[in-house]
Amino acid sequence: MSKWIAGLALAGGMLLGGPALAQMERVAAPEGAEVYFLSPEEGATLSGPVTVRMGLRGMGVAPAGTQAEGTGHHHLLVDTPLDEVDLDQPLPANDGMRHFGGGQTETMLELEPGEHELQLLFMDHRHVSFDPPVTSEVITITVE
């Protein structure tokens, strides 16, 4: 009987806690925090693979899961407009939303030939956006 009651209590707690998980609380980044591309440059025409170097001012880079004030890690949006991203939830990992949860500041991208839009998004230890978001300008590159 006590296992049944414990199970019922656990299920009830999950039901009550469910709405709280619907939106994660976003925290503010330090004043003046900025993320930007070191390379490639806006309008560059490149052959693949494309080297992307990510810059940051006003914050520190730490691996995902490391909760330390004023830190986070890089994400790269590839041909994915920011307005299509739910900034209140952890960012999913896919070809259009690349994660650098190990604290990386450089990567090599294999991109199909053609024009591509890239944007950096710096997020907290949970892969959730700061409020307001810390984003770079969108750059357009062409891969030959």
C-alpha positions as CSV (number, residue, x, y, z in Angstrom):
1,M,0.0,0.0,0.0
2,S,2.8,2.4,0.9
3,K,4.4,1.9,-2.6
4,W,1.1,2.7,-4.2
5,I,0.8,5.9,-2.2
6,A,4.4,6.9,-3.0
7,G,3.7,6.3,-6.7
8,L,0.6,8.3,-6.6
9,A,2.4,11.2,-4.9
10,L,5.2,11.1,-7.5
11,A,2.7,11.1,-10.3
12,G,0.8,14.0,-8.8
13,G,4.1,15.9,-8.3
14,M,5.0,15.4,-11.9
15,L,1.6,16.6,-13.1
16,L,1.8,19.7,-10.9
17,G,5.4,20.4,-12.0
18,G,4.7,19.9,-15.7
19,P,3.4,23.5,-16.4
20,A,6.5,24.9,-14.7
21,L,8.7,23.0,-17.2
22,A,6.8,24.6,-20.1
23,Q,9.0,27.7,-19.9
24,M,12.4,28.0,-18.4
25,E,13.4,31.2,-16.6
26,R,15.9,33.2,-18.7
27,V,18.6,35.1,-16.9
28,A,20.3,38.4,-17.9
29,A,23.7,38.4,-19.4
30,P,26.3,40.9,-18.0
31,E,25.9,44.4,-19.3
32,G,27.7,44.8,-22.7
33,A,28.1,41.1,-23.4
34,E,28.7,40.6,-27.1
35,V,29.3,37.6,-29.4
36,Y,30.7,38.0,-32.9
37,F,32.4,36.2,-35.8
38,L,36.2,36.4,-35.9
39,S,35.9,34.5,-39.2
40,P,34.5,34.1,-41.8
41,E,33.7,37.6,-42.8
42,E,30.4,38.9,-44.1
43,G,30.1,38.2,-47.8
44,A,33.1,35.8,-48.0
45,T,33.3,33.2,-50.8
46,L,35.0,30.1,-49.5
47,S,35.7,26.5,-50.4
48,G,34.7,23.9,-47.8
49,P,35.2,23.0,-45.1
50,V,34.5,26.4,-43.6
51,T,36.4,27.4,-40.5
52,V,34.2,29.4,-38.1
53,R,36.0,31.2,-35.2
54,M,33.7,32.7,-32.5
55,G,34.5,35.7,-30.4
56,L,33.1,36.9,-27.1
57,R,33.3,40.1,-25.0
58,G,32.0,40.7,-21.5
59,M,31.5,37.0,-20.6
60,G,33.4,33.8,-20.2
61,V,33.1,30.5,-22.1
62,A,32.4,27.4,-20.0
63,P,31.2,23.9,-21.0
64,A,27.5,23.2,-20.9
65,G,26.3,22.1,-17.5
66,T,28.8,24.4,-15.8
67,Q,26.8,26.9,-13.8
68,A,29.0,29.9,-13.2
69,E,27.9,33.5,-13.2
70,G,28.7,35.4,-16.4
71,T,29.5,32.3,-18.5
72,G,27.8,30.3,-21.2
73,H,28.7,28.6,-24.4
74,H,28.4,29.1,-28.2
75,H,25.7,27.9,-30.6
76,L,25.6,28.5,-34.3
77,L,22.5,29.0,-36.3
78,V,23.0,27.7,-39.9
79,D,20.3,28.9,-42.3
80,T,18.0,29.2,-39.3
81,P,16.4,32.6,-38.6
82,L,16.5,33.6,-34.9
83,D,12.8,34.2,-34.9
84,E,12.3,30.4,-35.6
85,V,14.1,29.6,-32.3
86,D,12.2,29.2,-29.0
87,L,14.5,31.1,-26.7
88,D,12.6,30.0,-23.6
89,Q,13.5,26.4,-24.1
90,P,16.8,24.5,-24.4
91,L,18.0,24.7,-28.0
92,P,17.7,21.4,-29.9
93,A,20.8,20.1,-31.6
94,N,20.5,19.6,-35.4
95,D,22.1,20.7,-38.7
96,G,20.5,24.2,-38.4
97,M,21.4,24.7,-34.7
98,R,24.9,23.6,-33.8
99,H,26.0,23.3,-30.2
100,F,29.5,23.8,-28.8
101,G,28.8,22.6,-25.3
102,G,32.4,21.6,-24.7
103,G,33.3,25.3,-24.6
104,Q,34.7,25.3,-28.2
105,T,35.4,28.7,-29.9
106,E,36.3,27.3,-33.3
107,T,34.8,24.6,-35.6
108,M,34.9,23.3,-39.2
109,L,31.6,23.2,-41.1
110,E,30.8,21.0,-44.0
111,L,28.3,23.0,-46.0
112,E,26.6,22.4,-49.3
113,P,27.8,24.7,-52.2
114,G,25.7,27.9,-52.3
115,E,24.8,30.8,-50.1
116,H,24.4,30.3,-46.3
117,E,23.4,32.6,-43.4
118,L,25.2,32.2,-40.1
119,Q,24.4,33.7,-36.7
120,L,26.0,33.0,-33.3
121,L,23.8,32.6,-30.2
122,F,25.5,32.5,-26.8
123,M,23.5,30.6,-24.3
124,D,23.7,29.6,-20.6
125,H,24.7,26.2,-19.0
126,R,21.2,24.8,-19.8
127,H,21.3,25.7,-23.6
128,V,18.7,28.5,-22.8
129,S,19.1,32.0,-24.1
130,F,20.0,34.9,-22.0
131,D,17.4,37.7,-21.7
132,P,17.8,39.7,-23.9
133,P,19.6,37.2,-26.2
134,V,23.3,37.5,-26.8
135,T,23.5,37.2,-30.6
136,S,25.9,38.2,-33.4
137,E,24.9,39.9,-36.6
138,V,23.7,37.5,-39.3
139,I,26.4,37.0,-41.9
140,T,26.0,35.6,-45.4
141,I,28.7,33.5,-46.9
142,T,29.0,31.6,-50.2
143,V,30.5,28.1,-50.4
144,E,31.9,27.0,-53.7
